[in-house]
Each structure stands twice: as C-alpha cells, then as structure tokens.
Amino acid sequence: ALKRYGADVRLVLPLYTAVRHGEFALKPLIRDLEVPLGGRTLGAGVMRTRTRSGVPVYLIEREDLYERPGLYGDRRGDYYDNLERFSFFSHAALRLAEKIDFRPHIVHCHDWQTGLAPALIKGPYRNSPAVGGAATVFTIHNIGYQGLFPADRLFVTGLSEGDVFHPDGLEYWGDFSLLKSGIVYSEAITTVSPTYAREVRTREYGRGMEGVLEKRRNHLHGILNGVDYSVWNPAKDPYLPARFSPKRLSGKAICKKALIHEMGLDASLFDKPLLGMITRLNVQKGLDLLLQTLGSLRALDAGLVVLGVGDPGIEKSLLRLAKRRAGRMGVRIGFDEPLAHRIMAGADALLVPSRYEPCGLTQLYALKYGTVPIVRATGGLNDTIVSYNPKSGEGNGFKFDAYEARAFTGAIRSALRLFQEKKQWAAIGKNGMAADFSWKKSARRYMDLYRSLAKQPL
C-alpha cells in the first residue's frame, strides 16, 4: 500500500524456518554480513525475495538463531536467547542498509523485537552514512509484550550502560525493556488503532508503560490496521465451497451447510444461529467469558464453532465441553487458515469478547464475509464496529462494554433476537460487507506521518 503511494519500501525480517520452507523464491544477496553482538562480531547471510506487489524483502540468515519451530518461543515460554536473537537482528538490519548503500528517510520498527534499533540509530550508528540521518517510527502492536531482560545483560545490545540505563532510557524497574527503547528513542510512536492509543496511556491498559507514553503523548498516533482484500474476499476466496458477494449471497448459505457438515454438527443448526470464534486461546481474547457463557448459549439454541490454539487448560476445557455438547459445539485445536476462511464464511456471527484488543483483524474479515461481529468495545474493536440500530438501519454489529459474562451474554441475546428478523439480519450483514477497511486510508496516514518526520523532502 505504501509502494502505491510512491514510497521506496524495503522490508527486513529474520529468515525464520517458516519463511525458509515457504513458497518464496529466495536468492542469496550477501554471504557474510559482519554483525556485532555483545562485544563479538558474527557473520550473517542475507537472502532476498519480493512480495507479490514487488516490495524487496531482505531476510537475515543465521541458522543457530532463527532456524526454529517457533518465532519467539514455544509452549514452555520465550526462547532463552531472545535478547541475542533480536539484538543481532536489529544490528544486522542497520548493517545491511550500509552494505547495500540504502539511505532511508524513515526506519519503521515493530514491537519489542525491533525496539533496539531506534536506540542504536541515536547511539552507535548516529554517524552512519546510511541510517544516521534516518527518523524512526515505532509501532506497538500489543503492549503486553515488552522485551524485558536483566540489567546485567545490557552489554549484549551494544549500547553503553551510562548512556541508556536510566529512567528516561531503557531502564525499567531494575531491568531493561526493548519496548521502552522503541518508545523513548523514536521520533514517533504508533498503535494499531485510535482507541488503543488512548487506552495504553491508562493504568488499566498500559501494563506499566502508561507513564512513559503519557510523557510522549504528543508523538503518539493511533492508525488503524488494514485488511488485504486479495486474501480475505468471499467473492474470490479459494478455500470456500461456494463464493458470494453482496449482490449474490446464496453462496453464504452453502458455506454454512458445508461448515456444519465439516465440524460434525447437527444438520438442524442450518436454520438456527451458528456462532464462530477464531482466536488465540488465552484470557486476553476473552476465553474466560466464553466458558462462562456456554450454558446461556445452549439455552439460546445456538451452535458454536471454535478454532484456535493457546493455553493448554483452555484447550482441554473447550474439547471437554464440545464432547458433552456433541452436535452443537465443534472445536478444532491448531492453526488452520483454510478452515478459518470457511468459519468466517459459514458462521452467522463472530464472537470477539477480548479483554483488550489493540486492533483486531477477525472482526474486519467477518464484515467482508457478511458475518456479524459481536465484540467488546475496546481498542480497534470499538473503532470498527458500530452497534446496529433497528430504527435507523445503521450499524454493522453488536458491542458490549463491561468485561463481564452477563454483558457478553446480553450482546449475544440482542444479536440473536434480530437473527429471527431475516430482513434486518441481512441488512446488518450487507452494512458490514459495504465497509472498506483496506490499507488505502491507513497507508496515506502513514505517508503523512513519514513526511512530517523526514529530515529531507520525500
């Protein structure tokens, strides 16, 4: 999207196992890039590929750091050497710019894994001919992940303790935080929705960073994430048994019937509300509320399909309940993108009862598929879902405020009452399908931000 506005965008990522074995045409670019790490210099390879739209992607190759099943950890927790992995990556990205003589106006960093880069640009790389003059933008996708490490490991980063280990720098309650590094050393900070930009400055949602963000509030911007409609579009979706659009909705009924069969549910659910949930299975996503409301769902005579992976205790609870409610509740544990598309198309409504939600994408996908979102009014859910008003016919879903099972159940009841009113239910779905949450508008806002920060004209 940025490229369409004329930006020369280059993307740098670690060469993760999932990327190495993905369907990408990888070509060697650099065999031995010298990268500092904790007083030593190590070698890295750099592979190159392109996105479908032609954006160059550089992949930092170091098998002992990135050739692993997970990105940041496994079920036992974070990888023990994440500080080394992402310090190395931040240095490698900046060294790569020097090596290929690319002089960016802006270095845009995402989450704690790249939070070190703004501090490096202000410190060891301040005189770099490639990146020394670059402004930095730091995007917080989820403030709950802060990149916290013990103070005695600061040397790994290549930063001087005297320069950065203080309350206005990386220091955080005796440790240091790479998320805080991104916040305090970047020219601008963004979150992935306007509401989340306000929430992270409060004690309830700031996770201890609210004071730092309040101090930098004049540099904090909330810019909503977008959807790639070339991937999430029921009129073109290759994973669906039938495709559909606002003008030709018959395919959605076919998708519902096929989903009921695929999940082993009772065929009678075809004429009843079928609710879907596609999510990480953890408390942040409201799974505790879901477990508390399942009894009410049975009383409402609705079916439920859940797809996700996460907390082992939640997984076991859902599987146990699905077994007890066979025919009415289907649960699939794991990551299954084709099934996610089929649930999105076949469900009547999507449940997103998150405790907090920086942006949320599933509710945006649901809108495009005519599936009505039932969400908690937090973060990007609050920015994108408008409660349906039967009198005016305006709105695209249902919202509740309090993080309580009673409030969640009430929103579901409100939605299912209108499910019986077929014309109104169809109107809600069409309102959602008409919405445009593509990257076009958000990319323009990023371009405006970049121009305001660039030290040379873009």
N, C-alpha and C positions, 0 to 999 in steps of 0.2 A: 504493500500500500504506500509506503514511503517512497519507493522507487517510482511509482506512478506520478508522484509529485515532483520528481526530478532529483531526489536525493541519491547520492552515491553511497549505498549502504553495503557494509561488509559485516558478515556475521562470524563470530568466533565461538567455538564450542570445544569441550574435550571430545576426543574420539572414544566415546562410550562403546561398550560391546554392542548395544542395541543399534548404534549407528553403523559400526563396522560391518555388522551382519545384515543391515537393512538393504533395501534395493536402491542403492545410490552408486553413481559412477564416480568412485574415489580415484583421484590421481595424485601421485607424490608431488609435492611442491618444494619442500625443504627436507633434507636428510638429517641434519644435525644442527638444530637451533640451540644455542647456548643460553641456558636459563638459570639464574641464581636461586638457591634455596637454602636458607639457614647457614650462610657462610660458605656453601659449596656451589659449584657450577655443574649442572647436569645437562645432558643432551635431550632434545625432543625432536620428533619428526613432525612435519606438518603436511596433512593431506588436504586436497581441495575438491570441492564439488560445487554445484549450483542448485538453488531452489527452482521450482517449476517456472517461476517468473524471471529467472536469470540472475538472482542475487548471489554473489560469490559467498561461499561458506568455507572457512578455514577450520580444520579440525586438528587440535593439538594431540599428538600421539605419544603416549608413554604407557606401555603395557602394564607396568607394575603399579601405576596409579589409577588407570581408567578401565582396564580390561577386567570388569567385574560384573556379576549378575545385576546388581542394583546401581542406581546413580549416586545416592548419598549414604546408603546403608542397607541393612536387611532387617529381618524380623527381630533380631537381637538388639537393634538400635543403629546409631550412626557408625560409620566406619571410623576406627580409632585414629586414622591418619588423615582425616578430612582437612585439617589445617594445612598439612603438607600438600595435599592434592589441589586445594584451591588457591593457596599461595603460589604454587608452581604455575597454575593456570593463569592467574592474573599477571604474573611477570611474563609468562610466555606470550600472552596476547599483546602486551606492550612491546616486547622484543620483536614480535612478528611485524608490527607496524613499522618498526625501524628497519627491519630486514627487507621488506618489500617497498620501502620508501613511500608508504601511505601516510598522509598527514591529515588526519581527521579534524574537522572543526569541533565535533562532539564525540565523546566516548560515553555510550549509554550502557549502564551496568544494571544487572537484575539480581535482586536478593543478596543474601549474605555471601553466597558463593563468589560473587564478584565485588563485594563491598570493599575489598582491599585496594582495588585499582585506583579509586579517587585519591586515597592517601598516598599511594605510590607516585601518582602524577604530581601531587603537591610536594613530594619529597624527593626520593632518589631519581625520578625521571623528569624533574622540573626543567632541566636543561636539554632534554631530548629533542633533537630537531624534528622528530616525527610526532610525538604526543605531548611535549612540554607545553605547547600553546593551546591544547585542547581543553574545552569546558567539559564538565562531567554532569550527567543526569543519572540519578539512582532511582530505580523503581522498586517499591515494596509490594510484592505480590501477597505476602502473608507475614505479618509482623510477629507471629508466634514462633517463627524460626529465625534465631538471632545470631547463630555462628559464635557461640561463647566458648572461650578457651582459657586455660590457666595463664596467669601473668608470666610465669617462668618460661613459657613457650613463645613469647613475643618475637624472640630472635629469628624464628622460622620465617617470619614475614619479610625480613629485610628492612624493617623500619627501626629507627633509633628510639629506644625507650624514653630518653629525655625529651624527644620531640613530640611524641604522641601519647605516652601513657600518663594521662591526667584526665580530670572530669570533663574537660572540653574537647578531649580527643577520643581515643578508643577505650579508655578505662571504663569499666562497668562493674561496680561493686567488688572491686579487687581482682576481677578477671578482665578480659578484653573481648569486645564484640565486633565482628566484621560487619554486622548490620549497622551498628552505630557508626562505624568508619564510613560507610556509604552515606549515612545521613549527615554527618558533620563536615565531611570533606567535599561534598558535591555542590555545584552551583545551584542545582535544582533537585528536588525530590518529588517523585510522583507516586500516587497509589492508583489502583486499577478501577476506582470508581469515586465519584464526588462524595458520596456519603461516607465511604471508608476513610477519606482524607480528613473528615471531621471526627469520625469515631476514634482514630488512632491517637488523637490528642486528648482523649479522656482516660480516666483511670480504669474504667470498665473494659476498654478495648486496647489500650496502649501497651499492655504487657510490660510495663516498666519503662517504656520509651516515650511516654506521653510528654514528659518534661522537656526532653531533647527536641521533640517535634514541635511542641508549643513555641520553643525558642526560635525555631526555624520556620514558623508558620507562614511567613511572607514568601518563602521559597518552596512551599508545599502546594502541589497541584493534584487534583483528582481527575483523571482522564479514563473514561470507561473503556474496558477491553472490547474488542470486536469479534465477530464471527466470520469464519471462512465459509461463505455460502457455496463455494465449489465443492466442499466436503459435506456440509450439512444442508441439504436441499431435497425435500421429498419428491420433487419433480425429476431429479436426476440420480437419486441415491441407488447405487448398485446392490446394496445389501437388502433391499426391501422386496417382498414377494409381489408388490404392486406399487406403482408410483402414483403420486397425486399432486394436485395443486389447488389453489382457491377456487378455480373455475371447474375443476374436475375432482371432486372429493371422494368419489366412490372407492378409490384405492385405499383410503384410510380404513374403511370397514373390512376390506380384505386383509389388511395388515393386522387388525385386531383379532380377527378369526385365526389367522396363522400364528400369532403370538400365543393365544390361548392354547392352541394345539402344541406348539413347541415347548411351552412351560408345563405341560401336563395338567392344565386346569380344566375345570368343569365347563362343558360347552354352553351351559346356561348363562355363563358370565357374558356372553356376547351381547345380551340385551341389558346388562347391568353395568354399573361403573367399574372400570378397570383402572386402578391407580398404579403408577410406576415410580421407581426410585432408582437412580443410577448415581453412585456416590462412593467415596471412601467411607469405610465403615468405622467411623470414630465419633466421639462425642461432639467435636466441633460441628459435624454435619447433622446433628440433631437426632442421632440414632437412639439416644435415651428417650426422647419424646416419642419416637416411633414405637418403641417397645411398650411404652405406657399407653398408647392409643390403640393398639391392635385389637383389644377387646371391643372398643367402640366401633372399629371398622367392621367387625363381624356383625354387630347389631345393625349397621347401616347396609348390610347385604352388598358389600363391595368386594371386588377381588384386588389382590396386590401382587406385584412382581418387583423383586429387588435384585439388582446386580451390583456387586462391589466386592472389595477386599480390604482388610484392615485389621482391627482389633480382634484377636482370636476369641475373646469372650463374647463379643457381639456376633461374630460369625456363628458360633455354636448356638447362641440363643435364637438367632434367626432360623437356622436349619432345624432346630428342635421344634420351633413354632410352626414352621412350614410342614413338618411331618404330621403334627397334630391337626393342621388345617389343610390337609391334602385336598386338592381340587379348588381351593380358594386362595391359596398363597403359594407362590413359586419363588424360590431363592436360588441364585446362581453365584457362587463364590469365585472370584477371579476377575481378570481384566479381559473383556471380550468386546472389541469395538464393533464387529458386525451385529452382535446381539444388542449392544447399546443403541444402535440405529433402529433396530426392529422394535425395541421397547419404546423408543421415542415416537415412533410412527404408530404403534399399535395401542398404546395406553390412551385413555381418555383424559387423564390428568397426571401431572408430575408433582411429586412431593419434594419440597426443598426447605425443611424446617431448621435451617442452620442456626447454631448459637451465634456465630459470626460468619460473614461471607464477604471477603474483600471485593470480589466482583461476581463470580458465579457465571458459568457458561451454560450449564444444563438448562436453566430456565430460558435462555436465549434460543437454544436449539429447539426446545419444546414449542416456543411460539411459532417458529417456522414450520413445525410439523402439525400445527393445529391442536396441540396437546396443551391443556390449560394448566398453568403453573399455580400451585398452592404453596406460598412461601412465607417465611418470616421476614418482617420489614427491617432488614439490616443490610448494611453495605450496598453492594451492587444490586441485590435483590430488591431493595427499596427504590433504587433509581430506575429500574427497568420494568417493574410490574406495577400496574395501576389496577386497584380493586374495581371489579365490574360493578357498574351502576345500572340496574334493570330499567330505571326510568329514562335515563339518557341514552342507554345503549353503548356507553363509553366504558373502556377498561379492557384489560387483557388477561386478568387472573384474579387471585384471591390472596389477601395478606392478613397476617395476624402479628401483634406487637409483642406481648409478653412471652418470655421463654417458659411457657407452661403447657402441660399436656391439655388442659382444659381449653386454652386459646387455640391450640393446634386443632383439636377436635372440632371446635366451633367453626374454624375456617373450612374444614373438610365438609362439615354438615351444610354450610352455606353453599358450597360448590355443588354438592350432590343434590340439594333441593332444585337447583337450576338445571342439573343434568336431566331431570324429568321434563323440563320445558325445552323440547328439542330445538325450537327456533332460536331461543335465547342462547342455548349452549352452542349452537352452530355459529351464532353471531360473535360470541367470545372467541371461539377458535379462529374465525376469519379476521377479527381485530388483531390477533397475535400474528397471523400469517402475513398481514399487511405491514407489520413493523419492519423497519430497516435498522439492524444493529451490525451492519457491515463495518469494516475498518475505515471506510472512506472518511467519515466525520472525525473519528478519533485520530487518524493519521494527520489530518490537517491541523488539529490542535497540537500534536507533537511537532510538526513542522514550524508552527508559530513559536512554540517554546524554544526550539533549536535556534531559530533566527534571533530571538531575544537574547540568547546566551553567547552566540558565536562572536569571537573576537575579530573575525574578518567577515565581510558580506558573504552570504550563501548564494 
